[in-house]
Amino acid sequence: MRLRGVREVWRTLGRSRVFDGLLASGVCATDVTAALALFPAGDPDRIPAVAISAVGAAPLLVRRRHPIAVALTTLALDLLHTLLGLGDPAILPSTIGLYGLGRYAAGGPAWGISAGTVVMYALLSLATAPGPLYYSAVPVLLPLVFTGAGAFFRLRGELRERRRQQVAESAVRAERRRIARELHDVVAHHITTINVLVGAGRTTMAADPERAQEVLVTAERTARAAMTEMRQLLHVLRAEDDGEPEDHSGTGAAALPALVEQVRGTGLPVGMEVTGQTAPLPAAVDHAVYRIVQEALTNTRKHAPGARVSVRLAYLPGAVEVEVLDDGLGRRPGGQQGGGFGLGGMAERVALCGGRLQTGPRPSGGFQVHARIPVPEPREPAVRISAPWSREASKENL
């Protein structure tokens, strides 16, 4: 509770209006106290000195919204203080005003006013303290230092905001690439399957109507599956809660047999082999395995029709391997040429999971897609042993 109270107080003090109010009050109290100490009671200069000190802190309340006006006002009060013969002015308000000038005003006017202040201080120094100018060179150049400090913090804040925007834009671009991969996987696979099934149904309709009807029913189911996945993807896009997990149901390693059976129904001979002890995979790895096989089968149907395909899924200690081989001779896409998301999308999925992907022609003919993705081994929970008689010993250890 105490920590929460401290945070609330710090958050309140961090508000610009509250901070500027406290700053102006502190400057006013400091300058008025100094004026009362420097000018004893009965001194005719005491009242104007105290008045200038009190008035000089008031403009600091609006130093963020009107930095140029605040800087000019505090500098004019410094000049008035000197011309009235009240001695050296209380430079704290003008120092804060010059800092705010560099922090919140544009570069050109800020540096112009700062340079004019240097000239004013140099003339005042020559008029009030005759002698070599280099004796007072450091105080004269201080306005440039204060304005430069404000400009430095303004630039740092702009760079921080720019980095934040770049991170947000990078996240948006990454999300767009992910959506493009999802759209490619869904549309390319299902539309290719529907195209093959409808073509097969058209050619067999006259000779074997029952077979044609089966093919058309399969095409209808594939279209429904495509609509379901598209609806899920649109649901993710429309979700207002950024923390809502993606729904990858039906697109994991457990769904590979159904995918292979669906592709086999289009006339592409596909065999599948699963080795090792099956185990639940992380969601990202499970989804990547399914999409890799789906994309590889889609590429085979598109670029090597009639080829024989074998799918191998191997559960290894600390990793999972998926391999799709075919013996076709058709040309294959070389990655993301022409803006495609086939093999390039595979590589990006595997890389995001920390794995390796190998694709290319086989020495014996055909094409190979091989991915190995690391899978963290589940840790056995530690067994806690407690006994009634160990309570005192635990207190002693603490």
Secondary structure, DSSP 8 states (H G I E B T S, - for coil): -HHHHHHHHHHHHTSHHHHHHHHHHHHHHHHHHHHHHHS-TT-TTHHHHHHHHHHHHGGGGGTTT-HHHHHHHHHHHHHHHHHTT--S---HHHHHHHHHHHHHS-HHHHHHHHHHHHHHHHHHHHHHS-S-GGGGHHHHHHHHHHHHHHHHHHHHHHHHHHHHHHHHHHHHHHHHHHHHHHHHHHHHHHHHHHHHHHHHHHHHTTT-HHHHHHHHHHHHHHHHHHHHHHHHHHHHHH-S-TT-----TT-SGGGHHHHHHHHHTTT--EEEEEES------HHHHHHHHHHHHHHHHHHHHHSTT--EEEEEEEETTEEEEEEEE---S----SSGGG--SHHHHHHHHHHTT-EEEEEE-TTSSEEEEEEEE-------------GGGHHHHHHH-
